[in-house]
């Protein structure tokens, strides 16, 4: 009985760590060097100048990128000479990424 409780506790802890890592870790987006949440899914489209992602986690932070602030539905980030704008409409889970 004690062994079963130990295995159950270890399994739950591993599951919890996995979920937390999935939520808070980032991966590289289609814009080279720009991070998006690990849970973000890229939507394939014909447009090369913008990229669409579906994400339950908001794309409001980008590690290594300077946050230039919010303007309405957009958040802008800068790194060196590169500038990326993230557009998100309220009530949607779709995010649009543009590089200028």
CNS distance restraints for C-alpha pairs under 8 A (distance, minus, plus):
assign (resid   1 and name CA) (resid   5 and name CA) 6.49 0.50 0.50
assign (resid   2 and name CA) (resid   6 and name CA) 6.33 0.50 0.50
assign (resid   3 and name CA) (resid   7 and name CA) 6.22 0.50 0.50
assign (resid   4 and name CA) (resid   8 and name CA) 6.08 0.50 0.50
assign (resid   5 and name CA) (resid   9 and name CA) 6.10 0.50 0.50
assign (resid   6 and name CA) (resid  10 and name CA) 6.18 0.50 0.50
assign (resid   7 and name CA) (resid  11 and name CA) 6.08 0.50 0.50
assign (resid   8 and name CA) (resid  12 and name CA) 6.18 0.50 0.50
assign (resid   9 and name CA) (resid  13 and name CA) 6.16 0.50 0.50
assign (resid  10 and name CA) (resid  14 and name CA) 6.19 0.50 0.50
assign (resid  11 and name CA) (resid  15 and name CA) 6.17 0.50 0.50
assign (resid  12 and name CA) (resid  16 and name CA) 6.09 0.50 0.50
assign (resid  13 and name CA) (resid  17 and name CA) 6.17 0.50 0.50
assign (resid  14 and name CA) (resid  18 and name CA) 6.14 0.50 0.50
assign (resid  15 and name CA) (resid  19 and name CA) 6.22 0.50 0.50
assign (resid  16 and name CA) (resid  20 and name CA) 6.17 0.50 0.50
assign (resid  17 and name CA) (resid  21 and name CA) 6.06 0.50 0.50
assign (resid  18 and name CA) (resid  22 and name CA) 6.09 0.50 0.50
assign (resid  19 and name CA) (resid  23 and name CA) 6.24 0.50 0.50
assign (resid  20 and name CA) (resid  24 and name CA) 6.14 0.50 0.50
assign (resid  21 and name CA) (resid  25 and name CA) 5.52 0.50 0.50
assign (resid  22 and name CA) (resid  38 and name CA) 5.93 0.50 0.50
assign (resid  22 and name CA) (resid  39 and name CA) 6.68 0.50 0.50
assign (resid  23 and name CA) (resid  37 and name CA) 7.04 0.50 0.50
assign (resid  23 and name CA) (resid  38 and name CA) 6.65 0.50 0.50
assign (resid  23 and name CA) (resid  39 and name CA) 6.65 0.50 0.50
assign (resid  23 and name CA) (resid  57 and name CA) 7.32 0.50 0.50
assign (resid  24 and name CA) (resid  37 and name CA) 6.92 0.50 0.50
assign (resid  24 and name CA) (resid  38 and name CA) 7.43 0.50 0.50
assign (resid  25 and name CA) (resid  37 and name CA) 6.20 0.50 0.50
assign (resid  25 and name CA) (resid  38 and name CA) 5.65 0.50 0.50
assign (resid  26 and name CA) (resid  35 and name CA) 5.72 0.50 0.50
assign (resid  26 and name CA) (resid  36 and name CA) 5.39 0.50 0.50
assign (resid  26 and name CA) (resid  37 and name CA) 4.45 0.50 0.50
assign (resid  26 and name CA) (resid  38 and name CA) 4.78 0.50 0.50
assign (resid  27 and name CA) (resid  35 and name CA) 5.37 0.50 0.50
assign (resid  27 and name CA) (resid  36 and name CA) 5.58 0.50 0.50
assign (resid  27 and name CA) (resid  37 and name CA) 6.20 0.50 0.50
assign (resid  27 and name CA) (resid  38 and name CA) 5.40 0.50 0.50
assign (resid  28 and name CA) (resid  32 and name CA) 6.85 0.50 0.50
assign (resid  28 and name CA) (resid  33 and name CA) 6.01 0.50 0.50
assign (resid  28 and name CA) (resid  34 and name CA) 5.67 0.50 0.50
assign (resid  28 and name CA) (resid  35 and name CA) 4.52 0.50 0.50
assign (resid  28 and name CA) (resid  36 and name CA) 6.16 0.50 0.50
assign (resid  29 and name CA) (resid  33 and name CA) 7.19 0.50 0.50
assign (resid  29 and name CA) (resid  34 and name CA) 5.66 0.50 0.50
assign (resid  29 and name CA) (resid  35 and name CA) 5.60 0.50 0.50
assign (resid  29 and name CA) (resid  36 and name CA) 5.81 0.50 0.50
assign (resid  30 and name CA) (resid  34 and name CA) 7.81 0.50 0.50
assign (resid  30 and name CA) (resid  51 and name CA) 7.16 0.50 0.50
assign (resid  31 and name CA) (resid  99 and name CA) 7.38 0.50 0.50
assign (resid  34 and name CA) (resid  62 and name CA) 7.01 0.50 0.50
assign (resid  34 and name CA) (resid  65 and name CA) 7.98 0.50 0.50
assign (resid  35 and name CA) (resid  62 and name CA) 5.81 0.50 0.50
assign (resid  35 and name CA) (resid  63 and name CA) 7.14 0.50 0.50
assign (resid  36 and name CA) (resid  40 and name CA) 6.52 0.50 0.50
assign (resid  36 and name CA) (resid  59 and name CA) 6.41 0.50 0.50
assign (resid  36 and name CA) (resid  62 and name CA) 7.28 0.50 0.50
assign (resid  37 and name CA) (resid  55 and name CA) 7.44 0.50 0.50
assign (resid  37 and name CA) (resid  57 and name CA) 6.60 0.50 0.50
assign (resid  37 and name CA) (resid  58 and name CA) 7.92 0.50 0.50
assign (resid  37 and name CA) (resid  59 and name CA) 6.97 0.50 0.50
assign (resid  39 and name CA) (resid  55 and name CA) 6.10 0.50 0.50
assign (resid  39 and name CA) (resid  56 and name CA) 7.13 0.50 0.50
assign (resid  39 and name CA) (resid  57 and name CA) 7.19 0.50 0.50
assign (resid  40 and name CA) (resid  53 and name CA) 5.96 0.50 0.50
assign (resid  40 and name CA) (resid  54 and name CA) 5.52 0.50 0.50
assign (resid  40 and name CA) (resid  55 and name CA) 4.34 0.50 0.50
assign (resid  40 and name CA) (resid  56 and name CA) 7.29 0.50 0.50
assign (resid  40 and name CA) (resid  57 and name CA) 7.57 0.50 0.50
assign (resid  41 and name CA) (resid  53 and name CA) 5.29 0.50 0.50
assign (resid  41 and name CA) (resid  54 and name CA) 5.16 0.50 0.50
assign (resid  41 and name CA) (resid  55 and name CA) 6.45 0.50 0.50
assign (resid  42 and name CA) (resid  51 and name CA) 7.41 0.50 0.50
assign (resid  42 and name CA) (resid  52 and name CA) 5.98 0.50 0.50
assign (resid  42 and name CA) (resid  53 and name CA) 4.52 0.50 0.50
assign (resid  42 and name CA) (resid  54 and name CA) 6.61 0.50 0.50
assign (resid  43 and name CA) (resid  51 and name CA) 7.43 0.50 0.50
assign (resid  43 and name CA) (resid  52 and name CA) 5.39 0.50 0.50
assign (resid  43 and name CA) (resid  53 and name CA) 5.67 0.50 0.50
assign (resid  43 and name CA) (resid  54 and name CA) 7.23 0.50 0.50
assign (resid  44 and name CA) (resid  52 and name CA) 7.60 0.50 0.50
assign (resid  45 and name CA) (resid  51 and name CA) 7.85 0.50 0.50
assign (resid  47 and name CA) (resid  51 and name CA) 7.53 0.50 0.50
assign (resid  49 and name CA) (resid  98 and name CA) 6.58 0.50 0.50
assign (resid  49 and name CA) (resid  99 and name CA) 7.44 0.50 0.50
assign (resid  50 and name CA) (resid  96 and name CA) 6.55 0.50 0.50
assign (resid  50 and name CA) (resid  97 and name CA) 5.56 0.50 0.50
assign (resid  50 and name CA) (resid  98 and name CA) 4.88 0.50 0.50
assign (resid  50 and name CA) (resid  99 and name CA) 7.44 0.50 0.50
assign (resid  51 and name CA) (resid  96 and name CA) 5.57 0.50 0.50
assign (resid  51 and name CA) (resid  97 and name CA) 5.10 0.50 0.50
assign (resid  51 and name CA) (resid  98 and name CA) 6.79 0.50 0.50
assign (resid  52 and name CA) (resid  94 and name CA) 6.63 0.50 0.50
assign (resid  52 and name CA) (resid  95 and name CA) 5.64 0.50 0.50
assign (resid  52 and name CA) (resid  96 and name CA) 4.60 0.50 0.50
assign (resid  52 and name CA) (resid  97 and name CA) 6.42 0.50 0.50
assign (resid  53 and name CA) (resid  94 and name CA) 5.57 0.50 0.50
assign (resid  53 and name CA) (resid  95 and name CA) 5.11 0.50 0.50
assign (resid  53 and name CA) (resid  96 and name CA) 6.44 0.50 0.50
assign (resid  54 and name CA) (resid  93 and name CA) 5.50 0.50 0.50
assign (resid  54 and name CA) (resid  94 and name CA) 4.56 0.50 0.50
assign (resid  54 and name CA) (resid  95 and name CA) 6.26 0.50 0.50
assign (resid  55 and name CA) (resid  59 and name CA) 7.93 0.50 0.50
assign (resid  55 and name CA) (resid  93 and name CA) 5.67 0.50 0.50
assign (resid  55 and name CA) (resid  94 and name CA) 6.53 0.50 0.50
assign (resid  55 and name CA) (resid  95 and name CA) 7.29 0.50 0.50
assign (resid  56 and name CA) (resid  93 and name CA) 6.20 0.50 0.50
assign (resid  59 and name CA) (resid  86 and name CA) 7.40 0.50 0.50
assign (resid  59 and name CA) (resid  95 and name CA) 7.59 0.50 0.50
assign (resid  60 and name CA) (resid  75 and name CA) 6.79 0.50 0.50
assign (resid  61 and name CA) (resid  67 and name CA) 7.37 0.50 0.50
assign (resid  62 and name CA) (resid  66 and name CA) 7.76 0.50 0.50
assign (resid  62 and name CA) (resid  67 and name CA) 7.72 0.50 0.50
assign (resid  62 and name CA) (resid  77 and name CA) 7.61 0.50 0.50
assign (resid  64 and name CA) (resid  79 and name CA) 7.42 0.50 0.50
assign (resid  65 and name CA) (resid  77 and name CA) 5.88 0.50 0.50
assign (resid  65 and name CA) (resid  78 and name CA) 5.58 0.50 0.50
assign (resid  65 and name CA) (resid  79 and name CA) 5.14 0.50 0.50
assign (resid  66 and name CA) (resid  77 and name CA) 5.36 0.50 0.50
assign (resid  66 and name CA) (resid  78 and name CA) 5.05 0.50 0.50
assign (resid  66 and name CA) (resid  79 and name CA) 6.21 0.50 0.50
assign (resid  67 and name CA) (resid  75 and name CA) 7.62 0.50 0.50
assign (resid  67 and name CA) (resid  76 and name CA) 6.17 0.50 0.50
assign (resid  67 and name CA) (resid  77 and name CA) 4.61 0.50 0.50
assign (resid  67 and name CA) (resid  78 and name CA) 6.60 0.50 0.50
assign (resid  68 and name CA) (resid  75 and name CA) 7.28 0.50 0.50
assign (resid  68 and name CA) (resid  76 and name CA) 5.23 0.50 0.50
assign (resid  68 and name CA) (resid  77 and name CA) 5.37 0.50 0.50
assign (resid  68 and name CA) (resid  78 and name CA) 6.81 0.50 0.50
assign (resid  69 and name CA) (resid  75 and name CA) 5.81 0.50 0.50
assign (resid  69 and name CA) (resid  76 and name CA) 6.00 0.50 0.50
assign (resid  69 and name CA) (resid  77 and name CA) 7.68 0.50 0.50
assign (resid  70 and name CA) (resid  74 and name CA) 5.64 0.50 0.50
assign (resid  70 and name CA) (resid  75 and name CA) 4.44 0.50 0.50
assign (resid  70 and name CA) (resid  76 and name CA) 6.63 0.50 0.50
assign (resid  71 and name CA) (resid  75 and name CA) 6.42 0.50 0.50
assign (resid  73 and name CA) (resid  87 and name CA) 5.77 0.50 0.50
assign (resid  73 and name CA) (resid  88 and name CA) 5.47 0.50 0.50
assign (resid  73 and name CA) (resid  89 and name CA) 5.91 0.50 0.50
assign (resid  73 and name CA) (resid  90 and name CA) 7.69 0.50 0.50
assign (resid  74 and name CA) (resid  85 and name CA) 6.53 0.50 0.50
assign (resid  74 and name CA) (resid  86 and name CA) 5.48 0.50 0.50
assign (resid  74 and name CA) (resid  87 and name CA) 4.47 0.50 0.50
assign (resid  74 and name CA) (resid  88 and name CA) 6.36 0.50 0.50
assign (resid  75 and name CA) (resid  85 and name CA) 5.75 0.50 0.50
assign (resid  75 and name CA) (resid  86 and name CA) 5.21 0.50 0.50
assign (resid  75 and name CA) (resid  87 and name CA) 6.66 0.50 0.50
assign (resid  76 and name CA) (resid  83 and name CA) 7.05 0.50 0.50
assign (resid  76 and name CA) (resid  84 and name CA) 5.80 0.50 0.50
assign (resid  76 and name CA) (resid  85 and name CA) 4.37 0.50 0.50
assign (resid  76 and name CA) (resid  86 and name CA) 6.27 0.50 0.50
assign (resid  77 and name CA) (resid  83 and name CA) 5.68 0.50 0.50
assign (resid  77 and name CA) (resid  84 and name CA) 5.24 0.50 0.50
assign (resid  77 and name CA) (resid  85 and name CA) 6.30 0.50 0.50
assign (resid  78 and name CA) (resid  82 and name CA) 5.75 0.50 0.50
assign (resid  78 and name CA) (resid  83 and name CA) 4.47 0.50 0.50
assign (resid  78 and name CA) (resid  84 and name CA) 6.42 0.50 0.50
assign (resid  79 and name CA) (resid  83 and name CA) 6.52 0.50 0.50
assign (resid  82 and name CA) (resid  99 and name CA) 7.36 0.50 0.50
assign (resid  82 and name CA) (resid 100 and name CA) 6.83 0.50 0.50
assign (resid  83 and name CA) (resid  99 and name CA) 5.81 0.50 0.50
assign (resid  83 and name CA) (resid 100 and name CA) 5.43 0.50 0.50
assign (resid  84 and name CA) (resid  97 and name CA) 6.81 0.50 0.50
assign (resid  84 and name CA) (resid  98 and name CA) 5.59 0.50 0.50
assign (resid  84 and name CA) (resid  99 and name CA) 4.43 0.50 0.50
assign (resid  84 and name CA) (resid 100 and name CA) 6.25 0.50 0.50
assign (resid  85 and name CA) (resid  97 and name CA) 5.78 0.50 0.50
assign (resid  85 and name CA) (resid  98 and name CA) 5.18 0.50 0.50
assign (resid  85 and name CA) (resid  99 and name CA) 6.38 0.50 0.50
assign (resid  85 and name CA) (resid 100 and name CA) 7.82 0.50 0.50
assign (resid  86 and name CA) (resid  95 and name CA) 6.57 0.50 0.50
assign (resid  86 and name CA) (resid  96 and name CA) 5.60 0.50 0.50
assign (resid  86 and name CA) (resid  97 and name CA) 4.71 0.50 0.50
assign (resid  86 and name CA) (resid  98 and name CA) 6.55 0.50 0.50
assign (resid  87 and name CA) (resid  95 and name CA) 5.73 0.50 0.50
assign (resid  87 and name CA) (resid  96 and name CA) 5.00 0.50 0.50
assign (resid  87 and name CA) (resid  97 and name CA) 6.49 0.50 0.50
assign (resid  88 and name CA) (resid  92 and name CA) 7.30 0.50 0.50
assign (resid  88 and name CA) (resid  93 and name CA) 7.76 0.50 0.50
assign (resid  88 and name CA) (resid  94 and name CA) 6.52 0.50 0.50
assign (resid  88 and name CA) (resid  95 and name CA) 4.96 0.50 0.50
assign (resid  88 and name CA) (resid  96 and name CA) 6.58 0.50 0.50
assign (resid  89 and name CA) (resid  94 and name CA) 7.67 0.50 0.50
assign (resid  89 and name CA) (resid  95 and name CA) 7.83 0.50 0.50
